[in-house]
Amino acid sequence: MNNKEAFIKEKAAIIRGGQLHWYHWLVVGLSLLLTCTAWYISKNNIDERTKVFFEREADQVVELVVERMLKYEDALWSGVAAIQSHGGDMTHDQWIVFAESLRIDVKYPGINGIGVIHHVLPETLSGYLEQQRISRPDYGIHPAHQNAEYLPISYIEPVKDNIKAVGLDMAHEANRYSAALKARDEGGANITGPIVLVQDEGGTPGFLFFAPFYQGKKNVTLEDRQANFTGAVYAPFVVEKLLEGTLKKDRRRVGIQFLDGDDILHDELNGGESDFDPDPMYKKSVSLELYGRHWVFNIWSSESFRKETSNHQPLIILIGGIVIDTMLLILFLFVTRSNKRALCFAERMSQSYNDKAKELSHLVEILSQSNKELDQFAYIASHDLKEPLRGISSYAQFLSEDYADKLDDDGIYKLKTLVKLSERMDKLISDLLHVSRLGRTDLKLVTVDMDRILKEDVLDNLEFSIQEKNIQIRIDRPLPLYECDPLWIKELWQNLISNAVKYNDKSDGWVEIGYKESENEDNVFYVKDNGIGIPGKHKEDIFNIFKRLHASDKFGGGSGAGLFIARKIVDRHNGRMWVESNMGEGTTVYFTLKGVDV
């Protein structure tokens, strides 16, 4: 080769070095994929925890209302029990003693009072009024109505806050009257439809809660209950006061709208509320059939909910990952630009062909500097790029350890997947760097005892996987001495035997190692197994970098670079490698080396 041809060859090499290759884009793409995956998993986990928090808040609203109504019902039935224990009725003074013992202002916040309603027929009206006026001369029933019976409020405590309700006849108004009769007929507690309490000066929605009592002990049938109905213990409620006692705003992070059928009893889902969120993160509607009424709770997350659940961790992960990816791309561009500068310099030097020797010397110096920059890239890729990978993996581990009890199975599975993706990314980068070094490292040819390397180094390293899969190793005969690079040849054998062991699913699996002498060409070495085999259309695909024909969870981990590296080693020794295989009948990998058979 003359000087001109040598110069042209060196120039072509510089042109190739000044370009971004597929493996540069692969590293950037994989890094970006890992960043997006980490962001997605982190965002999903936070969204799921936030949704669970909202569901818990919403369910607590409904549970507290139901729990409080059950507690109020217990108070009513305790009043019924007190009346029955006094022979079926109580005097006003006796009722005062009972009501004070309940301590409703402390034990039953939200309730306006507790009282007794008597069932009075027209023929017993005068006797009823005479009895009530013994202690209260001004007692009277109001207002007038056309019904054939009376259901007046005889007593209510505390009377100070409910004085306007004393003597009020439930039969004068449809909601009150129908709920009282329904309680009588069913023998159970019942609630009226929305009403305005006469004692509520604000005129806000409210309702009454009835628990009936009867004469006699057995009132099983409807006829018995209608005939023996004596009255009811009742409690009045103002909805606003009830919710204030049950669902204090400073203890929740959701707004509620409370409806009875189509009637709105309480509404916080409007712009007049200080904590209202016009675009809530979550909404929920819960329907209840309770004490003869159909109640609906519309529940929205509030502004305070949004602030309390705000979490910038996914955004930090995404921005940090994009910054790393950008720095990596800039690094690649910097390296290629350096090579392009070398090419421009070489072009200028080529114009002065007479001083070519000096120019080539300078070009070699520039190429040497470019190689140093490539080595610097290798260090950054193996150290700086792996560091955020380890950080992501570590944070995923911390999340699984610290929040395992707060995550569902899907959340834990996603965290484990993130760790696996980080480890796989780390393996891919390491193998990529390894391939890069293989192409730039000079071979160190020495006389190598192939048999000793195989038995003392390679098989020792693979002892665990061989024993784990119960594979029998056969060596046809001692391998010859050969002139080759010992480190690369050791890796060649290890990659081929490791693959043969990994892809063997037989209970009586075996791997055979040997060589065939040839008069016309170099000795042909081989690694043969009785494993799963390779489809004919993929016999060349298996030598492509990162190519895997099977899922990693079926035949263990690995990046798919093993056979690519093996063929590269053979190529560097000026040999060739090929494969013969049938599906289900095993595989044989052959290779030759252009070293010296000693």
Buried (B, 14 or more C-beta within 10 A) or exposed (E): EEEEEEBEEBBEEBEEBBEEEEBBEBBBEBBBBBBBBBBBBBBBBBBBBBBEBBEEBBEBBBEBBEEBBEBBBEBBBBBBBBBBEEEBBBBBEBBBEBBEEBEBEEEBBBBBBBBBBBBBEEEBBEEBBEBBEEEBEEBEBEEEBEEEBBBBBBBBBBBEBBEEBBBBBBBBBEBBBBBBBBBBBEBBBBBBBBBEBBBBEEEBBBBBBBBBBBEEEEBEEEEBBEEBBBBBBBBBBBBBBBBBBBBEBEEBBBBBBBBBEEEBBBBBBEEEBEBBBEEBBBEBEBEBEBBBBEBBBBBBBBBBBBEEBEBEBBEEBBEBBBEBBEEBBEBBEEBBEBBBBBBEBBEEBBEEEEEBEEBBEBBEEBBEBBEEBBEEBBEBBBEEBBEBBEBBBEBBBEBBEEBEEEBEEEBBEBBEEBBBBBBBBBBBBBBBBBBBEBEEEEBEBEEBBBBEBBBEBBBEBBEEBBEEBEBEBEBEEBBBBBBBBBBBBBBBBBBBBBBBBBBBEBEEBBBBBBBEEEEEEBBBBBBBBBBBBBEEEEBEEBBBBBBBEEEEEEBBEBBBBBBBBBBBBBEBBEBBBBBEBEEEEBBBBBBBBBBEEE
